[in-house]
Amino acid sequence: MASLRDAGLDEVLYLPGSDTYYARISSHWSASAQLHPWAIVQPRNTHEVAKAVKALVEAQDVKFAVRSGGHMHWAGAAGIVNGVTIDLGLMNTTTYDAETKVVSLQPGGYWGASYKELEKYGRMVAGGREGQVGIAGLLLGGGISYYTCRVGFACDQVINYEVVVADGRIVNANKDENPDLFRALKGGGNNFGIVTRFDMITFAARDIRNSTITCSKETGVQVAQALVDFTENLNSHPDDHLLAIWWHVPKTKEYNIILDLMNLDGDLAPKTHEKMNAIPATRHECTASVSRKLELFVDFSGKQDTWFTLAFKADVRIVLKAIEVFEALIEEMKTHIPDANFSHQLVFQPLPACFRARSLEHGRNMFGLEHVEEDCIHFVWAVEVETVKLNETVVHPLLKKAVVEVEAYTRSIDAGSDFRYLNYCDPTQNPLGAYGVENMWYMKDRWNIITGMEAITFDKSSPPI
Ligand SMILES: Cc1cc2nc3c(=O)[nH]c(=O)nc-3n(C[C@H](O)[C@H](O)[C@H](O)COP(=O)(O)OP(=O)(O)OC[C@H]3O[C@@H](n4cnc5c(N)ncnc54)[C@H](O)[C@@H]3O)c2cc1C
């Protein structure tokens, strides 16, 4: 740690034994991600980030991780054991410029707090849908927001990144300055540097109409059909939003279906909600600002989590297949997990064709979705248990097998999709590999330039390793 001290970072360096060290570790959303590094350094500004990077790169053989909101669900995404964690939690401001209508977000802030600040000015930005999701991780992986059908992935709304690159330089990346880095950051994750500021487009804030619909599992077929129908409608009704969740909770030992159905303009009864509203269910309706909605939804795990994701064409047969596998998985897990003490969610989200059109309008992100013309749906499939042992020996292998089974089905009816949303992936999945060979090479080339690797001519017909 001498190099960090020599760099003048002693005041923000936390070692095992200090309260801040443990508090920061336990603030990672999932216990799976709560790793104990040699030290945590918490820069207060961009110059301190640059100093930390220089010091750690120069001290040979020291590995480091980068953490912002700490919401990634797996061990090693934003933390490390044999190394140092650069924790951006103190860099968390939201600054709105009324003249340009641009908001500048520091990486370590939370979306809930940023929305609250922006609403003071009657403005809003595309970002996370849970209050304590971090700014940086969500934007670097893409960012699915309430507004994705209107404005694209949240990263498509970033107009400038301030970045500390591997040699400690501070650079800007936008359409005129470092434009290749600008694009690579739109889905490229933490591979290109540490982002210390995101400048983003804002739009007028409006209250959202929200129905939380709880249905019994017997309505599954009706919900599946309504979900596919809703997905197709989003292209012409981008003001709607939906999360459809199959949810088994330990308390009830059974499962329900929960639909989080929204209209972004506060419309009380949009025609597009009719099929969802015809499903027998209990309904809780409210109209609220986005920040208020997020205050009501903070979902800390603190347990062992496994997530997998999959995308496929919007086809009711696949939704029904996934539900069949979900039900079988619950029964199998009950035989392994005492008192059925696990939470198990299968969350379907529309991925309509209009998502891609928005990306093109904003200069293309890295996902390679431009060529996909069909409406798709993707899911994040998540299980939460108490112990590492259960997670490793039961949950991870079973969930992986279940996802492979659903994927094989999608391919068998020619309705598969390669897209794997980075922020929902298990580490054994390969989200960057799903961006397509051309985009993978684009990122690899930027990476070579940024890390000072010599330009080498490769055969680019197959993916880089
Ligand atoms: C309850 C919950 C709700 C969610 N809701 C949504 C949602 O609505 N939409 C959505 O798209 N996703 C959602 N996610 C997924 C979320 O986008 C990811 O977990 C995301 O990584 C969180 O960002 P973070 O800054 O909190 O993560 P961290 O765990 O801090 O970081 C995630 C990754 O980003 C890297 N990183 C962090 N900061 C920087 C930086 N400044 N520069 C370079 N790399 C950096 C880290 O190294 C790590 O690899 C949700 C997750 C949870 C647990």
The ligand as a Tripos MOL2 file, in Angstrom:
@<TRIPOS>MOLECULE
LIG
   53    58     1     0     0
SMALL
NO_CHARGES

@<TRIPOS>ATOM
      1 C1        -31.9120   -4.7780   -7.5250 C.3       1 LIG1
      2 C2        -31.3060   -4.5110   -8.8710 C.ar      1 LIG1
      3 C3        -32.0020   -3.7670   -9.8140 C.ar      1 LIG1
      4 C4        -31.4380   -3.5420  -11.0840 C.ar      1 LIG1
      5 N1        -32.1430   -2.8010  -11.9940 N.ar      1 LIG1
      6 C5        -31.6130   -2.5830  -13.2270 C.ar      1 LIG1
      7 C6        -32.3110   -1.8110  -14.1990 C.ar      1 LIG1
      8 O1        -33.3910   -1.3000  -13.9600 O.2       1 LIG1
      9 N2        -31.7270   -1.6450  -15.4180 N.ar      1 LIG1
     10 C7        -30.5220   -2.1940  -15.7270 C.ar      1 LIG1
     11 O2        -30.0610   -1.9880  -16.8430 O.2       1 LIG1
     12 N3        -29.8260   -2.9010  -14.8220 N.ar      1 LIG1
     13 C8        -30.3410   -3.1210  -13.5880 C.ar      1 LIG1
     14 N4        -29.6390   -3.8530  -12.6720 N.ar      1 LIG1
     15 C9        -28.3040   -4.3620  -13.0440 C.3       1 LIG1
     16 C10       -27.2960   -3.2310  -12.8660 C.3       1 LIG1
     17 O3        -27.2690   -2.4500  -14.0350 O.3       1 LIG1
     18 C11       -25.8700   -3.7640  -12.6410 C.3       1 LIG1
     19 O4        -25.8430   -4.4680  -11.4490 O.3       1 LIG1
     20 C12       -24.8410   -2.6330  -12.6250 C.3       1 LIG1
     21 O5        -23.5740   -3.1780  -12.7760 O.3       1 LIG1
     22 C13       -24.8950   -1.8200  -11.3630 C.3       1 LIG1
     23 O6        -24.0090   -0.7530  -11.3920 O.3       1 LIG1
     24 P1        -23.1500   -0.4010  -10.0750 P.3       1 LIG1
     25 O7        -22.3700    0.8090  -10.3510 O.co2     1 LIG1
     26 O8        -24.0660   -0.4310   -8.8970 O.co2     1 LIG1
     27 O9        -22.2680   -1.7000  -10.0350 O.3       1 LIG1
     28 P2        -20.7860   -2.1200   -9.5060 P.3       1 LIG1
     29 O10       -21.0250   -3.4700   -8.9000 O.co2     1 LIG1
     30 O11       -20.1810   -1.0810   -8.6560 O.co2     1 LIG1
     31 O12       -20.0290   -2.2100  -10.8590 O.3       1 LIG1
     32 C14       -20.4890   -3.0000  -11.9230 C.3       1 LIG1
     33 C15       -19.3950   -3.1400  -12.9880 C.3       1 LIG1
     34 O13       -19.0480   -1.8570  -13.5010 O.3       1 LIG1
     35 C16       -17.6490   -1.5990  -13.3110 C.3       1 LIG1
     36 N5        -17.5160   -0.1930  -12.9300 N.ar      1 LIG1
     37 C17       -18.1230    0.4050  -11.8930 C.ar      1 LIG1
     38 N6        -17.8050    1.7070  -11.8770 N.ar      1 LIG1
     39 C18       -16.9830    1.9240  -12.9190 C.ar      1 LIG1
     40 C19       -16.3310    3.0840  -13.4320 C.ar      1 LIG1
     41 N7        -16.5130    4.2730  -12.8730 N.pl3     1 LIG1
     42 N8        -15.5370    2.9590  -14.5270 N.ar      1 LIG1
     43 C20       -15.3650    1.7450  -15.1170 C.ar      1 LIG1
     44 N9        -15.9740    0.6220  -14.6720 N.ar      1 LIG1
     45 C21       -16.7770    0.7070  -13.5870 C.ar      1 LIG1
     46 C22       -17.2180   -2.5290  -12.1990 C.3       1 LIG1
     47 O14       -15.8320   -2.8040  -12.2850 O.3       1 LIG1
     48 C23       -18.1020   -3.7350  -12.4510 C.3       1 LIG1
     49 O15       -17.5530   -4.5760  -13.4380 O.3       1 LIG1
     50 C24       -30.1660   -4.0750  -11.4030 C.ar      1 LIG1
     51 C25       -29.4520   -4.7990  -10.4350 C.ar      1 LIG1
     52 C26       -30.0150   -5.0260   -9.1960 C.ar      1 LIG1
     53 C27       -29.2570   -5.8460   -8.2020 C.3       1 LIG1
@<TRIPOS>BOND
     1     1     2 1
     2     2     3 ar
     3     2    52 ar
     4     3     4 ar
     5     4     5 ar
     6     4    50 ar
     7     5     6 ar
     8     6     7 ar
     9     6    13 1
    10     7     8 2
    11     7     9 ar
    12     9    10 ar
    13    10    11 2
    14    10    12 ar
    15    12    13 ar
    16    13    14 ar
    17    14    15 1
    18    14    50 ar
    19    15    16 1
    20    16    17 1
    21    16    18 1
    22    18    19 1
    23    18    20 1
    24    20    21 1
    25    20    22 1
    26    22    23 1
    27    23    24 1
    28    24    25 2
    29    24    26 1
    30    24    27 1
    31    27    28 1
    32    28    29 2
    33    28    30 1
    34    28    31 1
    35    31    32 1
    36    32    33 1
    37    33    34 1
    38    33    48 1
    39    34    35 1
    40    35    36 1
    41    35    46 1
    42    36    37 ar
    43    36    45 ar
    44    37    38 ar
    45    38    39 ar
    46    39    40 ar
    47    39    45 ar
    48    40    41 1
    49    40    42 ar
    50    42    43 ar
    51    43    44 ar
    52    44    45 ar
    53    46    47 1
    54    46    48 1
    55    48    49 1
    56    50    51 ar
    57    51    52 ar
    58    52    53 1
@<TRIPOS>SUBSTRUCTURE
     1 LIG1         1 GROUP 0 **** ****
